[in-house]
Amino acid sequence: MKKMTPKQIAALVCVVLLVAMYVITFIAACLDMTDTGQLFAGCLATTIALPIICWIIIHFCSKS
């Protein structure tokens, strides 16, 4: 098995976090919780912020 690079690990962590966030938001929407609107707004913000943060981490990993 090929050893994973730090770039691949950071990308995989980003994908796992995004999928987990969407699953949690979907479950909250199905359960009709009172904070579903805030959770959805947080999901939208994180959808934009998380890949940017992941890109920054990957960028710094490749410089060293």
Backbone torsions as a table, in degrees:
resi	resn	phi	psi	omega
1	MET	NA	135.4	-178.3
2	LYS	-74.2	139.0	179.5
3	LYS	-71.7	136.2	-179.4
4	MET	-81.2	139.8	178.0
5	THR	-84.4	162.5	176.7
6	PRO	-59.3	-31.9	177.5
7	LYS	-63.3	-44.7	-179.5
8	GLN	-66.6	-37.7	179.0
9	ILE	-65.6	-44.1	179.4
10	ALA	-63.5	-40.7	179.2
11	ALA	-66.8	-40.7	179.0
12	LEU	-65.5	-41.0	177.1
13	VAL	-62.4	-41.4	178.9
14	CYS	-62.1	-44.3	179.4
15	VAL	-63.9	-44.2	179.8
16	VAL	-62.3	-42.9	179.1
17	LEU	-64.6	-40.6	178.7
18	LEU	-64.9	-44.3	179.7
19	VAL	-64.0	-44.2	178.8
20	ALA	-61.5	-40.7	179.4
21	MET	-62.7	-42.7	179.8
22	TYR	-68.1	-36.9	178.4
23	VAL	-65.4	-44.4	179.4
24	ILE	-63.7	-41.4	178.7
25	THR	-64.9	-40.7	178.4
26	PHE	-63.3	-43.7	179.2
27	ILE	-64.0	-41.2	179.3
28	ALA	-64.8	-37.0	178.8
29	ALA	-68.6	-37.3	179.2
30	CYS	-70.0	-33.0	-179.2
31	LEU	-82.8	-7.4	178.2
32	ASP	55.0	54.0	177.1
33	MET	-75.7	160.2	-177.9
34	THR	-72.4	-26.2	-177.8
35	ASP	-96.0	19.7	-176.5
36	THR	-62.9	-37.6	179.8
37	GLY	-63.4	-43.1	178.1
38	GLN	-68.0	-37.3	178.4
39	LEU	-64.9	-40.0	177.9
40	PHE	-66.0	-41.5	177.4
41	ALA	-62.9	-40.6	176.3
42	GLY	-64.3	-37.4	178.0
43	CYS	-63.1	-42.3	178.2
44	LEU	-63.7	-43.7	179.6
45	ALA	-64.9	-41.5	-179.1
46	THR	-70.0	-30.9	177.3
47	THR	-60.8	-32.7	178.4
48	ILE	-85.6	-43.0	-172.8
49	ALA	-74.7	-40.6	-174.4
50	LEU	-62.3	-46.7	176.8
51	PRO	-63.7	-33.1	178.1
52	ILE	-66.8	-44.6	178.1
53	ILE	-63.2	-41.0	178.2
54	CYS	-62.7	-42.0	178.8
55	TRP	-62.1	-41.1	178.9
56	ILE	-63.3	-43.9	178.3
57	ILE	-61.5	-45.9	179.4
58	ILE	-63.0	-39.3	179.7
59	HIS	-61.6	-44.1	-180.0
60	PHE	-72.5	-30.6	177.0
61	CYS	-66.7	-34.4	-177.0
62	SER	-77.9	-19.8	-179.8
63	LYS	-77.9	-26.1	-176.3
64	SER	-89.3	NA	NA
